[in-house]
């Protein structure tokens, strides 16, 4: 294969990837789930210079390691824009994953196989969605795929031991993103099976001790963050508790005894059948070909599918499930499909299946627009009011484009019709729909109402707040810890104790937490709806029994940075491009902290 052909493939993948992943970049604020939390942590890292311990609203964030937050902080600083910078790690991770899949498919099979695998991955719904979001999983997918790339170069392509070392480094970076980042090594299980059974193309790797070096490389990467933290925790009970929560409760404990996201055992079959479209639609044709390859003892297929099955099985065994948990298996499934995709697209049944999906999308969009416009306008009006979208024109445009593509390209080029429909959908969503939804989804409009209602002369407390509230508030606030839902009513009791101490205080309370402490307060005013709940501004004395059970010392004072998220464009910034905050000032500068009364800091 010529370098020119490979260059064209790379330009094609990067061009389409940027078009779909970057549609609407900079036109929205962070949205739940998780995006506001991650950006809040990154913003505060920039403002405080505390890069060692992730903090959310002034409290420890004990759920995940900090690599994504570091990257978001860097790109926010680099671009001078919170709206642009917070999405760049996921966007770049998505592009990187495409290139890794392409190159690995090219080396294992052919240029056509690598390109087909990368393209089907690019247009798979969940992959594109996560490359457009600021959750942890796009970055985790990239580092998992990078580690697998190195491992497969070592195991199948006769690479030197540097590839095993590279796999360890990538896995270590994956662990700093999410603790499961080392699961790429699951691929060793099907490899050992192939070696044991004497399959062609695989052999025992000597010296075996080099695998210890691979693991040591990963541990060294993790230790670069964890060791300084552990040393500080030796003399700090609060940091020691933080480490225990991170390493035990939110890893082993969350897997063995999850406290939310309960789903049935078959849940991931539903995820694959829907969010992994259009790749999932081809499985009836792919499975027989994979079976034939396994009967022919093709180690390439065994290692890829073995990893996918082990990865999905691991997360199936726990009761707590989210659709994004198995996303790191998707690139290897697409890679395993790559060699057969060009041939499948020539089959009549496959073409009609893809065309049917396009026609289904057209019918769903046009049918929904007609129903809400003429059959049930009241329901349509409620839907528009709840979403913030101005009308159903985006559905009409998408449906019309899908129908036009189906008619113009017909079954013979159904794959182009489907790709065009998906591309139009992401472009319409990114440039048209999502900006209209942003005021509601980001809670920006809700916070404007809150700040107009709250007395500026009184302290404002937030009970069981959502992170996007803090992103948009322009005034100092008091909260009572981050995500304390596992403690029952303890947070409400602490808030009641704080509210009772001074008459010039007010508290934002979700309707679900008005009872038993705040419903009888002297003044309870409805602020509005946000994050699937109604919120009230409470003033006056809370219930005495709640005050008696609470501890006002749990209150955390939090003040937003003076920049309002417009990094690099304000004269008030303590750090400008070229002066990266905290790099020379140590891990934490107490004088610059945005928060107070946090144990251990």
C-alpha positions as CSV (number, residue, x, y, z in Angstrom):
1,X,0.0,0.0,0.0
2,X,1.4,3.4,-1.0
3,X,1.9,6.2,1.5
4,X,-0.4,8.3,-0.6
5,X,-3.3,5.9,-0.2
6,X,-2.7,5.7,3.6
7,X,-2.5,9.5,3.8
8,X,-5.9,9.8,2.0
9,X,-7.4,7.4,4.4
10,X,-6.2,9.3,7.4
11,X,-7.4,12.6,5.9
12,X,-10.8,11.0,5.3
13,X,-11.1,9.7,8.8
14,X,-9.9,12.9,10.5
15,X,-12.1,15.1,8.2
16,X,-15.3,13.2,8.9
17,X,-14.4,12.8,12.5
18,X,-13.9,16.5,13.0
19,X,-17.1,17.2,11.1
20,X,-19.2,15.0,13.3
21,X,-17.4,15.3,16.7
22,X,-16.9,19.1,16.4
23,X,-20.4,20.0,15.2
24,X,-21.6,22.8,17.5
25,X,-18.3,23.1,19.4
26,X,-18.3,26.1,21.6
27,X,-22.1,26.6,21.4
28,X,-23.1,25.0,24.7
29,X,-22.2,24.7,28.3
30,X,-21.6,21.4,30.2
31,X,-24.7,19.2,30.6
32,X,-25.6,16.5,33.0
33,X,-24.7,13.7,33.4
34,X,-21.1,14.2,34.7
35,X,-20.0,17.1,32.4
36,X,-20.6,19.9,34.9
37,X,-18.9,18.0,37.6
38,X,-15.8,17.4,35.5
39,X,-15.6,21.0,34.3
40,X,-16.2,22.3,37.8
41,X,-13.2,20.3,39.1
42,X,-11.0,21.4,36.1
43,X,-12.0,25.1,36.6
44,X,-11.1,25.0,40.3
45,X,-7.8,23.3,39.5
46,X,-6.9,26.3,37.3
47,X,-8.1,28.8,39.9
48,X,-6.4,27.3,42.9
49,X,-3.3,25.5,41.6
50,X,-4.4,22.3,43.4
51,X,-3.7,19.6,40.9
52,X,-3.2,16.8,43.3
53,X,-6.7,16.3,44.9
54,X,-9.8,16.7,42.7
55,X,-12.3,18.9,44.5
56,X,-16.0,19.5,43.7
57,X,-17.6,22.6,45.3
58,X,-14.9,22.6,47.9
59,X,-15.3,18.9,48.9
60,X,-13.2,15.9,48.0
61,X,-14.3,14.2,44.7
62,X,-13.7,10.6,45.5
63,X,-15.1,8.8,42.5
64,X,-12.4,9.0,39.9
65,X,-8.7,9.8,39.3
66,X,-7.8,13.2,37.8
67,X,-6.4,12.8,34.3
68,X,-9.5,14.0,32.4
69,X,-9.7,17.0,34.8
70,X,-6.0,17.9,34.1
71,X,-6.6,17.7,30.4
72,X,-9.8,19.8,30.5
73,X,-8.0,22.4,32.6
74,X,-5.1,22.5,30.1
75,X,-7.4,23.0,27.1
76,X,-9.5,25.6,28.9
77,X,-6.4,27.5,29.7
78,X,-5.0,27.0,26.1
79,X,-8.1,28.0,24.3
80,X,-9.2,30.7,26.7
81,X,-12.7,29.3,26.5
82,X,-14.5,26.9,28.9
83,X,-17.1,26.1,26.3
84,X,-14.5,24.9,23.8
85,X,-11.8,23.5,26.1
86,X,-13.9,21.2,28.1
87,X,-14.9,19.1,25.0
88,X,-11.4,18.9,23.4
89,X,-10.1,15.8,25.3
90,X,-13.0,13.7,24.2
91,X,-12.9,15.0,20.6
92,X,-9.2,14.3,20.3
93,X,-9.5,10.9,22.0
94,X,-12.2,9.9,19.5
95,X,-10.0,10.9,16.6
96,X,-7.0,9.0,18.1
97,X,-9.1,5.9,18.6
98,X,-10.1,6.0,14.9
99,X,-6.5,6.2,13.8
100,X,-5.5,3.3,16.1
101,X,-8.2,1.0,14.8
102,X,-7.4,1.9,11.2
103,X,-3.7,1.2,11.6
104,X,-4.2,-2.0,13.5
105,X,-6.7,-3.3,11.0
106,X,-4.3,-2.4,8.2
107,X,-1.5,-4.3,9.8
108,X,-3.5,-7.3,10.8
109,X,-5.4,-7.7,7.5
110,X,-5.4,-5.0,4.9
111,X,-5.9,-1.3,4.2
112,X,-9.5,-1.9,3.2
113,X,-10.2,-3.8,6.5
114,X,-8.7,-1.1,8.6
115,X,-10.6,1.7,6.8
116,X,-13.9,-0.2,7.0
117,X,-13.4,-0.9,10.7
118,X,-12.6,2.7,11.5
119,X,-15.5,4.0,9.5
120,X,-18.1,1.7,11.0
121,X,-16.7,2.7,14.4
122,X,-17.0,6.4,13.5
123,X,-20.7,6.1,12.6
124,X,-21.6,3.9,15.5
125,X,-24.0,5.9,17.7
126,X,-22.5,5.6,21.1
127,X,-18.9,6.2,19.9
128,X,-19.9,9.4,18.2
129,X,-22.0,10.5,21.1
130,X,-19.2,10.0,23.6
131,X,-16.6,11.8,21.4
132,X,-19.0,14.8,21.6
133,X,-19.3,14.7,25.3
134,X,-17.1,15.5,28.2
135,X,-17.5,12.3,30.2
136,X,-14.6,10.1,31.1
137,X,-15.3,7.3,28.7
138,X,-14.0,8.7,25.4
139,X,-10.6,9.2,27.0
140,X,-10.8,5.7,28.6
141,X,-11.6,4.2,25.3
142,X,-8.6,5.8,23.7
143,X,-6.1,4.6,26.3
144,X,-7.7,1.1,26.4
145,X,-7.4,1.0,22.6
146,X,-3.9,2.3,22.7
147,X,-2.9,-0.3,25.2
148,X,-4.5,-3.0,23.1
149,X,-2.8,-1.7,20.0
150,X,0.6,-2.1,21.7
151,X,-0.3,-5.6,23.1
152,X,-1.5,-6.8,19.7
153,X,1.6,-5.5,18.0
154,X,3.5,-7.5,20.6
155,X,1.4,-10.7,20.5
156,X,0.4,-11.0,16.8
157,X,2.8,-8.9,14.8
158,X,6.1,-9.9,16.3
159,X,6.9,-6.6,17.9
160,X,9.7,-6.1,20.3
161,X,9.2,-5.7,24.1
162,X,8.9,-2.0,23.7
163,X,5.3,-2.6,22.7
164,X,4.5,-4.4,25.9
165,X,6.1,-1.5,27.8
166,X,4.0,0.9,25.8
167,X,0.9,-1.1,26.6
168,X,1.7,-0.7,30.3
169,X,2.2,3.1,30.0
170,X,-1.1,3.4,28.1
171,X,-2.9,1.2,30.7
172,X,-1.5,3.4,33.5
173,X,-2.9,6.5,31.8
174,X,-6.2,4.6,31.5
175,X,-6.2,4.0,35.2
176,X,-5.6,7.7,35.8
177,X,-8.7,8.2,33.8
178,X,-10.8,5.4,35.3
179,X,-9.6,2.6,37.5
180,X,-10.6,0.0,34.9
181,X,-8.0,1.4,32.5
182,X,-5.8,-1.7,32.8
183,X,-8.5,-4.1,31.5
184,X,-6.8,-4.1,28.2
185,X,-4.7,-7.0,29.6
186,X,-7.8,-9.1,29.4
187,X,-6.6,-9.9,25.9
188,X,-3.9,-12.1,27.4
189,X,-6.5,-14.7,28.4
190,X,-7.6,-15.6,24.8
191,X,-3.9,-15.3,23.7
192,X,-2.9,-17.8,26.3
193,X,-5.6,-20.1,25.1
194,X,-4.4,-19.8,21.5
195,X,-0.8,-20.5,22.6
196,X,-1.9,-23.5,24.7
197,X,-3.9,-25.0,21.7
198,X,-1.0,-24.3,19.3
199,X,-2.9,-21.9,17.0
200,X,-0.8,-20.5,14.1
201,X,0.5,-17.0,14.4
202,X,1.0,-17.0,18.2
203,X,3.9,-18.2,20.4
204,X,5.0,-17.9,23.9
205,X,6.7,-14.6,24.6
206,X,10.2,-14.9,26.0
207,X,11.6,-13.8,28.4
208,X,8.3,-14.0,30.3
209,X,9.7,-11.7,33.0
210,X,9.3,-8.8,30.6
211,X,5.6,-8.9,31.3
212,X,6.5,-7.7,34.8
213,X,8.2,-4.8,33.2
214,X,5.0,-4.0,31.3
215,X,3.0,-4.0,34.5
216,X,5.7,-2.0,36.3
217,X,5.5,0.7,33.6
218,X,1.8,1.0,34.2
219,X,2.3,1.2,38.0
220,X,4.9,3.8,37.6
221,X,2.5,6.1,35.7
222,X,-0.2,5.6,38.4
223,X,2.4,6.1,41.2
224,X,3.3,9.5,39.7
225,X,0.0,10.8,41.1
226,X,-0.8,8.3,43.8
227,X,2.5,8.2,45.6
228,X,2.6,12.0,46.5
229,X,-1.1,11.7,47.5
230,X,-0.4,8.7,49.8
231,X,2.6,10.4,51.4
232,X,0.5,13.4,52.3
233,X,-2.3,11.1,53.5
234,X,0.0,9.5,56.1
235,X,-0.3,12.6,58.4
236,X,-3.8,13.6,57.3
237,X,-6.8,11.5,58.3
238,X,-9.1,13.3,55.9
239,X,-6.9,12.5,52.9
240,X,-6.5,9.0,54.1
241,X,-10.3,8.6,54.1
242,X,-10.3,10.1,50.6
243,X,-7.9,7.5,49.4
244,X,-9.8,4.7,51.0
245,X,-13.0,5.9,49.4
246,X,-11.4,6.2,46.0
247,X,-9.5,2.9,46.0
248,X,-11.8,0.7,47.9
249,X,-15.4,2.0,48.1
250,X,-15.6,3.4,44.6
251,X,-13.8,0.4,43.0
252,X,-14.3,-2.9,44.7
253,X,-17.2,-1.8,46.8
254,X,-19.1,-0.1,44.0
255,X,-18.7,-3.3,41.9
256,X,-19.6,-5.8,44.6
257,X,-22.3,-3.7,46.3
258,X,-23.5,-0.9,44.0
259,X,-25.8,1.7,45.3
260,X,-27.5,2.9,42.1
261,X,-27.9,2.2,38.3
262,X,-29.5,-1.2,39.0
263,X,-30.1,-3.0,35.7
264,X,-31.1,-6.6,34.7
265,X,-28.5,-9.1,33.5
266,X,-29.5,-8.7,29.9
267,X,-29.2,-4.9,29.9
268,X,-26.0,-4.8,27.8
269,X,-27.7,-6.8,25.1
270,X,-30.2,-3.9,24.8
271,X,-27.3,-1.4,24.7
272,X,-25.5,-3.3,21.9
273,X,-28.8,-3.7,19.9
274,X,-29.5,0.1,20.0
275,X,-26.5,2.3,20.9
276,X,-24.1,0.1,18.8
277,X,-26.1,0.7,15.6
278,X,-25.4,0.4,12.7
279,X,-22.7,-2.1,13.6
280,X,-25.1,-4.2,15.6
281,X,-27.4,-4.5,12.6
282,X,-24.6,-6.5,10.8
283,X,-24.1,-9.0,13.6
284,X,-26.4,-11.7,12.0
285,X,-24.0,-11.7,9.0
286,X,-20.8,-11.3,11.0
287,X,-21.3,-14.1,13.5
288,X,-21.2,-17.0,11.0
289,X,-18.0,-15.5,9.5
290,X,-16.4,-15.1,12.9
291,X,-17.3,-18.7,13.7
292,X,-15.7,-19.9,10.5
293,X,-12.6,-17.9,11.3
294,X,-12.4,-19.5,14.8
295,X,-12.8,-22.9,13.3
296,X,-9.9,-22.1,11.0
297,X,-7.9,-21.1,14.2
298,X,-7.5,-17.4,13.3
299,X,-5.8,-16.0,16.4
300,X,-6.6,-12.4,15.3
301,X,-10.3,-13.0,15.6
302,X,-10.0,-15.0,18.8
303,X,-8.0,-12.2,20.6
304,X,-10.4,-9.5,19.5
305,X,-13.7,-11.3,20.2
306,X,-12.2,-12.8,23.4
307,X,-11.5,-9.4,24.7
308,X,-14.9,-8.1,23.8
309,X,-16.7,-11.0,25.5
310,X,-14.6,-10.8,28.7
311,X,-15.0,-7.1,29.0
312,X,-18.8,-7.2,28.5
313,X,-19.1,-10.2,30.8
314,X,-17.2,-8.5,33.6
315,X,-19.6,-5.5,33.7
316,X,-22.6,-7.8,33.3
317,X,-21.8,-9.6,36.6
318,X,-22.4,-6.5,38.7
319,X,-25.9,-5.2,39.5
320,X,-24.9,-1.6,38.8
321,X,-24.7,-1.0,35.1
322,X,-24.5,2.0,32.8
323,X,-24.4,1.9,29.0
324,X,-21.0,3.6,28.9
325,X,-19.3,0.9,31.0
326,X,-18.8,-1.4,28.0
327,X,-17.8,1.2,25.5
328,X,-14.2,0.3,25.5
329,X,-15.1,-3.1,23.9
330,X,-16.6,-1.4,20.9
331,X,-13.4,-0.6,18.9
332,X,-12.2,-4.2,19.1
333,X,-15.7,-5.4,17.9
334,X,-15.5,-2.9,14.9
335,X,-11.9,-4.1,14.2
336,X,-13.0,-7.8,14.2
337,X,-15.8,-6.8,11.7
338,X,-13.4,-4.9,9.4
339,X,-12.2,-7.7,7.1
340,X,-15.7,-8.8,6.2
341,X,-17.4,-5.4,5.9
342,X,-16.6,-4.7,2.2
343,X,-18.0,-8.0,1.2
344,X,-21.1,-7.7,3.3
345,X,-22.0,-4.4,1.7
346,X,-22.3,-6.2,-1.6
347,X,-25.0,-8.6,-0.2
348,X,-28.6,-7.8,-1.0
349,X,-29.8,-8.6,2.5
350,X,-27.3,-6.3,4.1
351,X,-28.2,-3.5,1.7
352,X,-31.9,-3.7,2.4
353,X,-31.3,-3.9,6.2
354,X,-29.3,-0.7,6.0
355,X,-31.8,1.0,3.8
356,X,-34.6,-0.1,6.1
357,X,-32.8,1.7,8.9
358,X,-32.7,4.9,6.9
359,X,-36.4,4.7,6.0
360,X,-37.2,4.0,9.7
361,X,-35.4,7.1,10.7
362,X,-37.1,9.1,8.1
363,X,-40.5,7.8,9.1
364,X,-39.9,8.3,12.8
365,X,-38.8,12.0,12.3
366,X,-41.5,13.0,9.9
367,X,-44.2,11.0,11.8
368,X,-43.2,12.6,15.1
369,X,-43.2,16.1,13.7
370,X,-46.7,15.5,12.1
371,X,-48.1,14.0,15.3
372,X,-47.0,16.7,17.6
373,X,-47.9,19.5,15.1
374,X,-51.4,18.4,14.2
375,X,-52.6,15.3,16.1
376,X,-51.5,16.2,19.6
377,X,-50.4,19.9,19.6
378,X,-50.8,20.2,23.4
379,X,-48.3,17.4,24.0
380,X,-46.0,18.9,21.4
381,X,-46.1,22.3,23.1
382,X,-45.2,20.7,26.4
383,X,-42.3,18.9,24.8
384,X,-41.0,22.0,23.2
385,X,-41.4,24.0,26.4
386,X,-39.5,21.3,28.4
387,X,-36.7,21.0,25.9
388,X,-36.2,24.6,25.0
389,X,-36.3,23.9,21.2
390,X,-38.2,26.4,19.2
391,X,-40.1,24.0,16.9
392,X,-40.1,20.7,15.1
393,X,-38.3,21.9,12.0
394,X,-35.1,20.0,12.9
395,X,-37.1,16.7,12.8
396,X,-38.6,17.7,9.4
397,X,-35.2,18.5,8.0
398,X,-33.6,15.3,9.2
399,X,-36.5,13.2,8.1
400,X,-36.6,14.8,4.7
401,X,-32.9,14.4,4.2
402,X,-33.0,10.7,5.2
403,X,-35.9,10.1,2.7
404,X,-34.1,12.0,-0.1
405,X,-30.9,10.0,0.5
406,X,-32.9,6.7,0.5
407,X,-34.6,7.6,-2.8
408,X,-31.5,8.9,-4.5
409,X,-29.0,6.2,-3.4
410,X,-31.4,3.2,-3.2
411,X,-30.4,-0.1,-1.8
412,X,-27.2,-0.4,-3.9
413,X,-25.6,2.4,-2.0
414,X,-27.6,2.1,1.3
415,X,-24.4,2.4,3.4
416,X,-23.8,5.9,2.0
417,X,-27.5,6.8,2.6
418,X,-27.2,5.6,6.2
419,X,-23.9,7.5,6.8
420,X,-25.4,10.6,5.3
421,X,-28.4,10.3,7.5
422,X,-26.3,9.9,10.6
423,X,-24.1,12.8,9.6
424,X,-27.1,15.1,9.0
425,X,-28.5,14.1,12.4
426,X,-25.3,15.0,14.3
427,X,-24.9,18.3,12.3
428,X,-28.5,19.3,13.0
429,X,-28.2,18.4,16.6
430,X,-24.9,20.2,17.1
431,X,-25.5,23.4,15.2
432,X,-29.2,23.8,15.6
433,X,-30.9,21.8,18.4
434,X,-28.4,21.6,21.2
435,X,-27.7,25.4,21.3
436,X,-31.5,26.0,21.8
437,X,-31.6,23.4,24.6
438,X,-28.6,24.8,26.3
439,X,-30.2,27.3,28.6
440,X,-32.4,24.6,30.2
441,X,-30.0,21.6,30.1
442,X,-27.1,23.5,31.5
443,X,-29.2,25.2,34.3
444,X,-28.1,28.6,33.1
445,X,-31.7,29.9,32.9
446,X,-32.6,28.4,36.3
447,X,-29.6,30.0,38.0
448,X,-30.6,33.4,36.5
449,X,-34.0,33.0,38.1
450,X,-32.4,31.9,41.4
451,X,-30.1,34.9,41.5
452,X,-32.9,37.3,40.7
453,X,-35.0,35.9,43.6
454,X,-32.3,35.4,46.2
455,X,-31.6,38.3,48.5
456,X,-28.0,39.5,47.7
457,X,-27.6,40.7,51.3
458,X,-28.1,37.2,52.7
459,X,-25.9,34.1,52.5
460,X,-27.1,31.5,50.0
461,X,-26.9,27.8,50.9
462,X,-27.4,24.9,48.5
463,X,-28.7,21.6,49.8
464,X,-27.9,18.5,47.6
465,X,-26.9,20.9,44.8
466,X,-26.1,19.9,41.2
467,X,-22.7,20.8,39.9
468,X,-23.9,22.9,37.0
469,X,-25.5,25.2,39.6
470,X,-22.0,26.2,40.8
471,X,-20.7,26.6,37.3
472,X,-23.2,29.4,36.6
473,X,-23.6,31.1,40.0
474,X,-21.7,34.4,40.2
475,X,-21.9,34.8,44.0
476,X,-20.4,32.9,46.9
477,X,-22.5,30.1,48.3
478,X,-22.4,27.5,51.1
479,X,-22.9,23.8,50.5
480,X,-22.8,20.8,52.8
481,X,-20.6,18.3,50.9
482,X,-20.7,16.6,47.5
483,X,-23.1,13.8,46.7
484,X,-24.0,12.7,50.2
485,X,-27.1,10.7,49.2
486,X,-25.7,7.6,50.8
487,X,-25.9,9.3,54.2
488,X,-29.7,9.5,54.3
489,X,-31.0,12.8,55.8
490,X,-27.6,13.8,57.3
491,X,-27.0,16.5,54.7
492,X,-30.4,18.0,55.3
493,X,-29.8,18.0,59.1
494,X,-26.5,19.8,58.6
495,X,-28.2,22.4,56.3
496,X,-30.9,23.0,58.9
497,X,-28.3,23.6,61.6
498,X,-26.5,26.1,59.4
499,X,-29.7,27.9,58.4
500,X,-30.8,28.2,62.0
501,X,-27.6,30.0,63.2
502,X,-28.4,33.3,61.5
503,X,-31.5,35.1,60.3
504,X,-29.8,36.5,57.2
505,X,-29.5,33.1,55.5
506,X,-31.5,31.4,52.7
507,X,-31.3,27.9,51.4
508,X,-32.1,26.3,48.0
509,X,-33.9,23.0,48.6
510,X,-35.2,20.3,46.2
511,X,-38.8,19.5,46.6
512,X,-37.9,15.9,47.6
513,X,-36.0,17.3,50.7
514,X,-38.5,19.9,51.9
515,X,-39.7,17.3,54.4
516,X,-39.1,16.9,57.3
517,X,-36.9,20.0,57.9
518,X,-38.0,22.9,55.7
519,X,-41.6,22.7,54.6
520,X,-42.8,24.7,57.7
521,X,-40.3,27.5,57.4
522,X,-41.5,31.1,57.4
523,X,-41.0,31.6,53.7
524,X,-40.8,28.9,51.0
525,X,-40.8,30.2,47.4
526,X,-40.7,28.1,44.2
527,X,-37.7,28.9,42.0
528,X,-38.5,26.5,39.1
529,X,-37.6,23.2,37.7
530,X,-34.1,21.9,36.9
531,X,-32.4,18.5,36.8
532,X,-35.8,16.6,36.9
533,X,-36.9,18.3,40.1
534,X,-38.5,21.4,41.4
535,X,-36.5,23.7,43.7
536,X,-37.5,26.1,46.4
537,X,-35.9,29.0,48.2
538,X,-36.3,28.7,52.0
539,X,-36.0,31.4,54.6
540,X,-36.8,31.2,58.2
541,X,-36.3,28.7,61.0
542,X,-36.2,25.0,60.0
543,X,-37.7,22.2,62.2
544,X,-36.1,22.1,65.6
545,X,-35.6,18.3,65.5
546,X,-33.5,18.6,62.3
547,X,-31.4,21.4,63.8
548,X,-30.6,19.2,66.9
549,X,-29.4,16.3,64.6
550,X,-27.2,18.5,62.3
551,X,-23.7,19.8,62.4
552,X,-23.2,23.3,61.0
553,X,-19.5,22.7,60.9
554,X,-20.0,20.6,57.8
555,X,-20.8,23.8,55.8
556,X,-18.3,24.6,53.0
557,X,-18.0,28.1,51.7
558,X,-17.4,28.2,48.0
559,X,-16.7,31.2,45.7
560,X,-16.6,31.0,41.9
561,X,-13.5,32.2,40.1
562,X,-13.6,35.9,39.0
563,X,-13.4,34.9,35.3
564,X,-16.8,33.4,34.9
565,X,-15.1,30.7,32.8
566,X,-13.7,33.0,30.1
567,X,-10.1,31.9,30.7
568,X,-7.4,34.0,29.1
569,X,-9.7,36.9,28.3
570,X,-10.1,38.7,31.6
571,X,-7.7,41.2,33.2
572,X,-8.6,39.6,36.6
573,X,-7.0,36.3,35.7
574,X,-4.1,35.2,37.9
575,X,-2.9,33.0,35.1
576,X,-2.6,33.8,31.4
577,X,-1.4,31.6,28.5
578,X,2.3,31.1,29.1
579,X,1.8,31.2,32.8
580,X,0.1,27.9,33.6
581,X,-1.5,28.1,37.1
582,X,0.1,26.2,39.9
583,X,3.0,24.7,37.9
584,X,5.6,26.6,40.1
585,X,3.5,27.1,43.2
586,X,3.2,23.6,44.5
587,X,0.1,21.5,44.7
588,X,-2.1,23.9,46.8
589,X,-2.0,27.5,47.7
590,X,-4.3,28.0,50.8
591,X,-4.4,31.8,50.2
592,X,-5.9,31.2,46.7
593,X,-8.4,28.6,47.7
594,X,-12.0,29.0,46.6
595,X,-13.3,27.0,49.6
596,X,-13.0,26.9,53.3
597,X,-13.7,24.4,56.1
598,X,-12.6,21.3,54.2
599,X,-10.8,18.8,56.5
600,X,-7.3,18.0,55.4
601,X,-6.8,21.2,53.3
